[in-house]
Each structure stands twice: as structure tokens, then as C-alpha cells.
Amino acid sequence: MLKKIFLALAAVVAAILVVGAFQSNSYRVERSLTIAAPAADLFAQVNDFHKTQAWSPWMKLDPAAKYTFEGPASGVGAVNAWAGNSDVGEGRQTIIESRPNELIRMKLEFFKPMAGEATAEFRFKPEGQGTTVTWSMSGAKNYLSKVMCMFLSMDKMIGGPFEQGLANLKTLTEPKGRK
């Protein structure tokens, strides 16, 4: 009986490993929100890593995390590195493209708890009296990531924090949220 259980378990593990090999090689998570604020106000919040603390959902996960800044204060070449608890891990982000009031593209490098790279983008599109902000993250999946994503949805893991961050930007930049 024990032999049959072991063989069944081995068959399940083998099936997972084989199916994992055929999963998508990449992922993309995206969320959008229309905010009653000019693109310039929103762009200014995202283009300067020193302002991230006010709206980023990740910065609230570990108040004791250490952040360091390198390069220019904002725009291309600005760098924010972080090291914190297991909720935020360790990594760095670098602005690699910045088109005023239109696009900010960042290279994300994750060191802990798992190494990886991704690209994050913020797009700003005028809509009536406001701006639609689209926050996305995309990257390649290695074999281990493919298998893990069979059980853990990148969209669910990242989408919720993106929605919270956009809501925080809305509160911060809409006229009623200004101080």
C-alpha cells in the first residue's frame, strides 16, 4: 500500500513538473485608475522616489525598512534601493525612461527573498478633467517561477497592491486630498 501511495505521489509531482515546463515564459500585471488630477501632478509623485513613501503600498509593510537613493533626485538614472523584512525583501529600482506627464519605465531588481528582474511602467493618459494612470509590471519566468505560478497567481499577488497604490495616489493628488 505504501508503495502505491509513493508511486501516486511521484506521478503527481512529475505531472506538475512537466506541466510547469509548458507554462508561459512571461507575466504581465496591470491596473488602471482614472484620477481627477492633472497628469503633471501624478507624474511628479512617481518620477521622484523620495515621494514614493506617501503612496506606495509596499513601503507601509515594513516601517523599519532601509531605503537609499542614488543618482539624480528624479527622472532617468534615479535609483531607490531597499532592504526590509520578508514582506518587502531586498532590491532596487532604477528609472530607465521618463517622458514628462506620459510614461515612467523602471528596471526592478529583486535580491531577496527570490532573485529576479522585472520592468514596471506608469502611463499617464488625460481623460476629461483627470488622468488615467496605468501601472504595470512584466517580466520573464524561469522554470521555478513557472511551476510556482501554477499555484500562486502573479495577478493576485501584485494586482491588489497596485490597486491600493493607485487609490493612495488618488487620495494624495485629487483636490480634496491635498493639504
C-alpha positions as CSV (number, residue, x, y, z in Angstrom):
1,M,0.0,0.0,0.0
2,L,2.8,2.4,0.9
3,K,4.5,1.7,-2.4
4,K,1.2,2.7,-4.3
5,I,1.0,5.9,-2.3
6,F,4.6,6.7,-3.1
7,L,4.1,6.0,-6.8
8,A,1.0,8.1,-6.9
9,L,2.7,11.0,-5.2
10,A,5.7,10.7,-7.6
11,A,3.3,10.7,-10.6
12,V,1.6,13.9,-9.3
13,V,5.0,15.6,-8.8
14,A,6.2,14.5,-12.2
15,A,3.0,15.8,-13.8
16,I,3.4,19.2,-12.1
17,L,7.0,19.4,-13.3
18,V,6.1,18.5,-16.8
19,V,3.1,20.9,-17.0
20,G,5.2,23.6,-15.4
21,A,7.6,23.4,-18.3
22,F,4.8,24.4,-20.7
23,Q,3.6,27.4,-18.8
24,S,4.0,30.9,-20.2
25,N,7.6,32.3,-20.3
26,S,6.5,35.7,-19.1
27,Y,3.9,37.5,-17.0
28,R,2.3,40.9,-17.0
29,V,0.1,42.5,-14.4
30,E,-1.7,45.8,-15.0
31,R,-4.1,48.0,-13.2
32,S,-5.6,51.4,-14.1
33,L,-7.5,54.1,-12.3
34,T,-8.8,57.5,-13.5
35,I,-7.8,60.2,-11.1
36,A,-9.2,63.8,-11.0
37,A,-5.8,65.4,-11.1
38,P,-3.5,66.7,-13.9
39,A,-1.0,64.3,-15.3
40,A,1.8,66.6,-14.2
41,D,0.8,66.1,-10.5
42,L,0.7,62.4,-10.8
43,F,3.9,62.2,-12.8
44,A,5.7,64.2,-10.2
45,Q,4.7,61.7,-7.4
46,V,6.0,58.7,-9.4
47,N,9.1,60.2,-11.1
48,D,10.7,61.1,-7.7
49,F,11.4,58.1,-5.5
50,H,11.6,60.4,-2.5
51,K,7.9,60.8,-2.8
52,T,7.1,57.1,-3.0
53,Q,6.6,56.7,0.7
54,A,3.4,58.8,0.6
55,W,1.6,56.3,-1.7
56,S,3.4,53.0,-2.2
57,P,1.7,50.1,-0.6
58,W,5.0,48.2,-0.1
59,M,6.6,51.0,1.9
60,K,3.9,50.5,4.6
61,L,4.6,46.8,5.0
62,D,7.8,47.4,6.9
63,P,8.2,50.8,8.6
64,A,11.8,49.8,9.7
65,A,12.9,49.0,6.1
66,K,16.0,50.9,5.0
67,Y,15.9,53.0,1.7
68,T,18.8,54.5,-0.1
69,F,18.7,56.8,-3.0
70,E,21.3,57.3,-5.7
71,G,21.7,59.4,-8.9
72,P,19.5,62.4,-9.7
73,A,16.6,63.3,-7.4
74,S,14.1,62.2,-10.2
75,G,13.9,61.0,-13.7
76,V,16.2,58.8,-15.7
77,G,19.0,57.4,-13.6
78,A,17.2,57.9,-10.2
79,V,17.7,54.8,-8.0
80,N,15.9,53.6,-4.9
81,A,17.3,50.6,-3.1
82,W,15.6,48.9,-0.2
83,A,16.2,46.2,2.4
84,G,13.5,45.1,4.8
85,N,11.6,42.3,6.3
86,S,10.3,39.2,4.5
87,D,7.3,41.2,3.2
88,V,9.4,43.7,1.3
89,G,12.6,41.8,0.8
90,E,15.6,43.5,-0.8
91,G,16.1,45.1,-4.2
92,R,16.4,48.2,-6.2
93,Q,14.6,50.1,-8.8
94,T,16.0,52.4,-11.4
95,I,14.2,54.8,-13.7
96,I,15.3,53.9,-17.2
97,E,12.8,56.1,-19.2
98,S,10.9,59.2,-18.2
99,R,8.7,61.2,-20.6
100,P,7.0,64.1,-18.7
101,N,3.3,63.5,-18.0
102,E,3.3,60.5,-20.2
103,L,5.5,57.5,-19.2
104,I,7.9,56.3,-16.5
105,R,9.6,53.0,-17.0
106,M,11.7,51.3,-14.3
107,K,14.0,48.4,-14.1
108,L,13.3,46.4,-10.9
109,E,15.9,44.1,-9.5
110,F,14.9,41.7,-6.6
111,F,17.6,40.2,-4.5
112,K,15.7,38.7,-1.6
113,P,13.7,36.6,-0.9
114,M,13.9,35.5,-4.5
115,A,16.2,36.9,-7.2
116,G,14.6,38.3,-10.3
117,E,14.2,41.2,-12.6
118,A,11.1,42.9,-14.0
119,T,10.0,46.1,-15.7
120,A,7.5,48.4,-14.2
121,E,5.7,51.2,-16.1
122,F,3.4,54.0,-15.2
123,R,1.4,55.5,-18.1
124,F,-0.5,58.8,-17.8
125,K,-3.3,59.5,-20.2
126,P,-5.5,62.6,-20.0
127,E,-9.2,61.7,-19.6
128,G,-11.6,64.7,-19.4
129,Q,-10.8,66.6,-16.2
130,G,-8.5,63.9,-15.0
131,T,-5.8,61.4,-15.9
132,T,-5.9,57.6,-16.3
133,V,-2.9,56.1,-14.6
134,T,-1.9,52.6,-15.7
135,W,0.6,50.7,-13.5
136,S,2.1,47.6,-15.0
137,M,4.8,45.1,-14.2
138,S,6.2,42.5,-16.6
139,G,9.0,40.0,-16.6
140,A,10.3,36.6,-17.6
141,K,9.5,33.5,-15.7
142,N,12.2,30.9,-15.2
143,Y,11.3,27.2,-14.7
144,L,10.8,27.5,-10.9
145,S,8.6,30.6,-11.4
146,K,6.5,28.7,-14.0
147,V,5.9,25.9,-11.5
148,M,5.2,28.3,-8.7
149,C,2.7,30.3,-10.8
150,M,0.7,27.2,-11.3
151,F,-0.3,27.6,-7.6
152,L,0.3,31.4,-6.9
153,S,-1.2,33.9,-9.3
154,M,1.1,36.9,-10.1
155,D,-2.1,38.9,-10.9
156,K,-3.5,38.3,-7.4
157,M,-0.1,38.8,-5.7
158,I,0.7,42.1,-7.4
159,G,-2.7,43.3,-8.6
160,G,-4.1,44.1,-5.1
161,P,-1.1,46.2,-4.1
162,F,-1.2,48.0,-7.5
163,E,-4.9,48.9,-6.8
164,Q,-4.0,50.1,-3.3
165,G,-1.1,52.2,-4.6
166,L,-3.3,53.8,-7.3
167,A,-6.0,54.5,-4.7
168,N,-3.3,56.1,-2.5
169,L,-2.2,58.3,-5.4
170,K,-5.8,59.3,-6.0
171,T,-6.2,60.4,-2.3
172,L,-2.9,62.2,-2.4
173,T,-3.4,64.1,-5.6
174,E,-7.1,64.8,-6.0
175,P,-8.0,68.3,-4.8
176,K,-9.9,67.0,-1.7
177,G,-6.8,65.0,-0.8
178,R,-4.3,67.9,-0.9
179,K,-3.2,69.6,2.2
